[in-house]
Structures are given as structure tokens and as C-alpha cells.
Amino acid sequence: MNRRSILLSLILSATALAAPLTHAEALDDILKAKVLRVAVPQDFPPFGSVGPDMKPVGYDIDVAALLAKGLGVKLELVPVTSANRIPYLNTKKVDLVISSLGKNPEREKVIDFSAAYAPFFSGVFGTADQAISKAEQLAGKTVGVTRGAVEDLELSKIAPANTTIKRFEDNNATISAYLSGQVPLIATGNVVAGAIVEKQPAKKLEFKFFIKNSPCYVGINKSEPKLLAQINAILAKSKEDGSLNTIAQKWLKTTRPVTALL
């Protein structure tokens, strides 16, 4: 056998050995197994917590169920923490992460993200008679905020100089200030605002404008275009038919369509 034949034989052998290593699509594996494994939170209500029956409940759990139904497969929930949710995805212990996951440049280096599925933001909220839709309109107004919170830091950057910012020591004190009428407006997170609406609907707390927006996304492993496209298609359909909005109203008590908050 001459040198050229030997070289050709080695190339063909290497190709044959590499063939079994071809990347298998995660979507194909999910549909074959008929099971969708999803990492979900268990200690971050209303996105995920343990219910009275010791089973996970929350916004993220309902979204996981929505996606499994859209794929036509069974759902397997895998409780995770903030620290291990991405490692669970990277090591393929789960197919997706639905765990109040925000997007940032560091995470984008190691995983892909779906379209946004849940609003997670800081904003200004207040009574219906406060006709405010942007920071400039806070001039001459009084706003309550929790001292040192992200809302305090961001509001201080954008509020007009003649805005009165009343700072309270914790979220409970800020909430109490609004409920007691000490302040007509508060700067807080949408989850906190939702809790107020649930406990005191008569106070009619309304969203006024965003301070900082950081919606939640489904985390997906890199190089899974078919799975990513399918997840985005299901989410798009759920936004159109109102099923995602139903989940948002159930867990966040929002009075606005979820599509308007993403």
C-alpha cells in the first residue's frame, strides 16, 4: 500500500469514527422520550414554591406545563437553586431552565434564551388618580421607596430634582406607607406590587412606568435551533391566545396584558 493509499485510509477511518459523535437534536430526544425535563425554582414565590401538597407551584411551573403541553409530552419538574440551574442545563440533567432567569452577557456565553415569557421589572406604581406615565411627571410628587434597593438607586438617577423621595428601611415599611396613605406612589418590583394588589385590592395599585426592565426567559443549551424555535413558537401562540396572560394574572395579579409588560 503506497503512502497516498495509507493517508486516504486514515482519513476514511477518522470520518467513520467521528460520525457517531454527530450532535443529536435535543428536540428529537424530547419527542422520542415523550418527556420534557424542566428546572424550576422552589423558593422564589410567586415564580416557584412548594405547595401544601409538597409539589411545586407558581408562574414558572405553569409555564413549564404550557410548554410540555405544546410539545405533546409529559412534564418532569426538577427543583433547582439559582446557583445550580445553569449547570443542570449544561450537563443535560434538564432540557430547559424556567426559573425566573434573566438575560445578561455572561449567561449568553454559555446558554441561549427564548423570547421573554414573564415580566420582571422595577417600576413606579400608585393610585389611579396619579396621571403619570414617565419619570419627568414625578416633578412635585412624593414617591416611597425601600432604602438602598435597586429602585432607590435607579429612581434617584431619573427623578426630577423637585421630586420628594421618601425612603423606608424595608419592603414592608414601604408597602405600609402606601397602604396607609403616607405616599401616593411607590417604586418597587412588580412581584411586590402584585402581592399588594392581592392582599389589598381596594387600594387599586396601578402600574405607571418602568424603572428597570429585566424579563424572564427560558434557558436552552447552545446549538439547539430546533428546540429554541419550537419553544418560541409555543410562547408566541400563548401570547396571542391569552393563555400566558392568564398565568400572569393568576400569579402576578397584573391588571395589564403580559404582552404589554415584556
C-alpha positions in Angstrom: 0.0 0.0 0.0 1.5 3.3 -1.1 1.7 6.5 1.1 -1.3 8.0 -0.7 -3.5 5.0 0.0 -2.5 4.9 3.6 -3.4 8.6 4.0 -6.8 8.1 2.4 -7.4 5.0 4.6 -6.7 7.1 7.7 -9.0 9.9 6.6 -11.8 7.5 6.0 -11.3 5.8 9.3 -11.3 9.1 11.1 -14.5 10.1 9.4 -16.2 6.9 10.4 -15.1 7.3 14.0 -16.4 10.9 14.1 -19.8 10.0 12.6 -21.4 8.6 15.8 -20.4 11.9 17.5 -22.7 13.9 15.4 -24.8 16.3 17.6 -28.2 14.9 18.4 -31.0 17.4 18.4 -32.5 17.9 21.9 -36.0 18.4 20.5 -35.8 14.9 18.8 -34.7 13.4 22.1 -37.5 15.0 24.0 -40.1 13.9 21.5 -38.7 10.4 21.4 -38.7 10.1 25.2 -42.1 11.9 25.4 -40.8 13.7 28.5 -39.7 17.4 29.0 -37.4 17.8 31.9 -37.6 21.4 33.3 -35.5 23.0 36.0 -37.8 25.2 38.2 -37.5 27.2 41.4 -38.8 26.1 44.7 -38.0 29.0 47.0 -39.0 32.1 44.9 -42.7 32.8 45.0 -44.7 33.6 43.0 -42.5 32.1 40.3 -41.9 28.8 42.2 -42.5 27.4 45.7 -43.7 24.3 47.4 -47.5 24.0 47.7 -49.5 22.4 50.6 -49.2 19.0 48.9 -45.4 19.5 48.7 -45.5 19.8 44.9 -44.0 22.8 43.1 -46.4 25.6 42.3 -46.0 29.0 40.6 -45.7 31.0 37.5 -42.7 29.1 36.2 -44.3 25.7 36.9 -47.4 26.7 34.9 -45.2 27.9 32.0 -43.4 24.6 32.1 -46.7 22.8 31.9 -47.8 25.0 29.0 -44.6 24.2 27.0 -44.9 20.4 27.7 -48.5 20.5 26.5 -47.5 22.4 23.4 -44.8 19.7 22.7 -47.3 17.0 23.4 -45.1 15.3 26.0 -45.2 14.7 29.8 -43.6 17.2 32.2 -40.9 16.3 34.7 -40.1 19.1 37.1 -36.6 19.3 38.6 -36.3 21.7 41.5 -33.2 23.8 41.4 -31.5 26.7 43.1 -30.2 29.9 41.5 -26.7 28.5 41.7 -27.2 25.1 40.0 -29.9 25.8 37.4 -27.5 26.6 34.6 -25.1 23.7 35.4 -28.1 21.4 35.4 -28.8 22.5 31.9 -25.2 22.4 30.7 -24.8 18.8 32.0 -28.2 17.8 30.4 -29.8 16.9 33.6 -32.7 19.0 32.3 -33.8 20.1 28.9 -34.9 23.6 29.8 -34.5 26.1 32.7 -37.6 28.0 33.6 -36.5 29.6 36.8 -37.1 33.4 36.8 -34.0 33.5 34.6 -32.8 36.9 33.4 -30.6 37.5 30.4 -27.1 39.0 30.7 -23.9 38.9 28.6 -22.1 36.4 30.8 -25.0 33.9 30.6 -25.4 34.4 26.9 -21.9 33.0 26.5 -23.0 29.6 27.8 -26.7 29.2 27.0 -29.3 30.5 24.7 -32.5 32.3 25.6 -36.1 32.1 24.4 -38.4 35.0 23.9 -39.4 36.6 27.2 -42.3 34.8 28.9 -42.7 36.7 32.2 -42.4 40.3 33.3 -39.8 41.0 36.0 -39.2 44.7 36.5 -38.9 47.6 38.8 -41.4 50.4 38.3 -43.4 53.2 39.8 -46.9 52.2 41.0 -49.6 54.3 42.5 -53.2 55.3 42.9 -55.5 55.7 39.8 -55.7 59.5 40.3 -51.9 59.8 39.7 -51.7 60.6 36.0 -48.1 59.6 35.5 -46.5 57.7 32.6 -42.9 58.8 32.7 -40.2 60.0 35.2 -40.5 63.6 34.2 -44.0 63.7 35.5 -42.8 63.0 39.1 -41.9 66.6 39.5 -43.5 67.9 42.7 -44.7 64.4 43.6 -43.9 62.1 46.5 -42.6 58.6 46.0 -41.9 55.9 48.6 -39.0 53.5 48.1 -37.0 51.0 50.1 -33.7 52.5 51.1 -30.8 51.1 49.1 -32.9 48.9 46.9 -32.3 48.9 43.1 -35.4 51.0 42.8 -33.9 53.6 45.1 -30.7 53.8 43.1 -32.4 53.9 39.7 -35.1 56.3 40.7 -32.5 58.7 42.1 -31.0 58.9 38.6 -34.1 59.7 36.7 -36.4 61.6 39.1 -36.6 65.4 38.7 -34.8 67.4 41.4 -38.1 68.6 43.0 -39.4 65.0 43.5 -39.7 64.0 47.1 -38.3 60.5 47.6 -39.3 59.1 51.0 -37.0 56.2 51.9 -38.1 53.4 54.2 -36.0 50.7 55.8 -37.6 47.6 54.2 -40.2 46.5 51.7 -42.8 46.0 54.4 -42.4 49.6 55.6 -42.7 50.9 52.0 -45.8 48.8 51.4 -47.3 50.1 54.7 -46.6 53.7 53.7 -48.6 53.2 50.6 -51.4 51.4 52.2 -51.8 53.9 55.0 -51.8 56.8 52.5 -48.4 58.3 53.5 -47.3 58.2 49.9 -49.5 58.1 46.7 -46.7 56.4 44.7 -44.1 53.8 45.4 -41.1 52.5 43.4 -40.9 48.7 43.8 -40.7 45.4 41.9 -43.7 44.0 40.0 -43.8 41.0 42.3 -44.1 43.2 45.4 -46.8 45.2 43.6 -48.7 42.0 42.8 -48.6 41.0 46.4 -50.2 44.3 47.4 -52.9 44.0 44.8 -53.7 40.5 46.1 -53.9 41.5 49.7 -55.4 44.9 49.3 -57.4 45.1 46.0 -59.4 48.0 47.3 -56.3 50.2 47.3 -56.2 49.8 43.4 -52.4 49.9 43.0 -51.7 50.7 39.3 -48.5 50.4 37.2 -47.3 53.8 36.0 -43.9 53.3 34.2 -40.8 51.2 34.1 -37.7 52.0 36.1 -35.7 48.9 35.1 -36.9 46.0 33.0 -35.4 42.5 33.3 -38.0 40.0 32.0 -37.6 36.2 32.4 -36.5 33.8 29.7 -36.4 30.1 29.1 -32.8 28.9 29.2 -31.8 26.4 26.4 -28.5 24.8 25.7 -26.4 26.3 22.9 -26.7 24.8 19.3 -30.3 23.7 19.7 -32.1 25.7 17.0 -35.0 23.3 16.6 -35.8 23.3 20.3 -35.4 27.1 20.5 -37.7 27.7 17.5 -40.3 25.3 18.9 -40.3 26.9 22.4 -40.6 30.4 20.8 -43.5 29.3 18.6 -45.4 27.9 21.7 -44.7 31.1 23.6 -45.8 33.3 20.7 -49.1 31.3 20.4 -49.7 31.5 24.1 -49.3 35.3 24.0 -51.8 35.5 21.1 -54.4 33.3 22.6 -54.2 34.8 26.1 -53.0 31.6 27.9 -49.8 33.3 29.0 -51.7 36.3 30.2 -54.0 34.0 32.3 -50.8 32.7 34.1 -49.6 36.2 34.7 -52.9 37.3 36.1 -53.0 34.3 38.3 -49.6 34.7 39.9 -48.7 38.4 39.5 -52.2 39.8 39.8 -51.3 42.2 37.0 -54.0 44.4 35.5 -52.2 44.8 32.2 -51.8 42.3 29.4 -48.5 40.4 29.8 -47.5 41.3 26.3 -47.5 44.9 27.2 -45.0 44.3 30.0 -42.5 42.3 28.0 
